[in-house]
Amino acid sequence: MNSFYIGKYFTITLSYFMLREHKIFQSELYQTNCSVLVYDECKIVIDPNWLPSEVKNIRTFVDQTHDNTPIFCIYTHADYDHIIGSYLFDDAIGIASQQCVSRGKSSVPQSDIQDFYNTFYINIPTAVDFPKIDIIIKNSEQTLLLEGVQMQFYFLPGHTIDSISVYFPEEEILILGDYLSDIECPWIDNNFELYRMSLMEIEKIILNHPLKCIVPGHGRKMTHQSEALWRIERDLQYLEILESKAEPDEIVDFFNKNYSPNPKLLEIHHLNEKKLYKN
Ligand SMILES: [Zn+2]
């Protein structure tokens, strides 16, 4: 979209750049989502992830347009599952938050990737490295206009300190990062209060913007505002239960009804408890 300022009160908006396709690649591991947006002028990849064959598949899809337009690769945060496929997007223009870049300097995400490959005897496809970041998001609500595509970034530091979401106003698409999953309860890797504030921020974004598609980091996408609002309420309710030191039975019952009947969620809950009572 291009906007031309022609006076105090008027702008002419011309839409040249049309989204051709938005494809979500979902890994079989943890149902982790990678979105690819294909435009005439560029391609945008968000969180290329998991197994080498899956990452190759994403790259093949990106390449099949054969049009040599630039590739932008956005990383919602530096958890290793969200950056693990970056090695096939070395030629892309990397975008991430300032805090994401700082986490990369700690080398923890890289050793997590190495550990994952070693654990499952996966032939490491390349030297493990942190993605190259060319555009750093420094403020929440920062907007970029790249090759005619507008995008707005929001800081959501509850899950991890570097978490961001990105909203595409023309396309009415919101890519959330690790929030509002239908299969995983909130995972508070940074701070309990900031997690609550991040949920409130997401609620504000959802209430104030038209949306056709909302993509969580893991699980099923949402196509209705009402479902996203329901997931926010559910996650806020979980935070209350967590804070009230509820009995394990009550927690399991809540998980079974609201996420998935997966006993592993209790492990995330115990990590959240540790985090909450340490802070
Ligand atoms: Zn994740």
Residues whose N, C-alpha, C, O or C-beta is under 5 A from the ligand:
A	BS01	ZN	D81 D178 G217
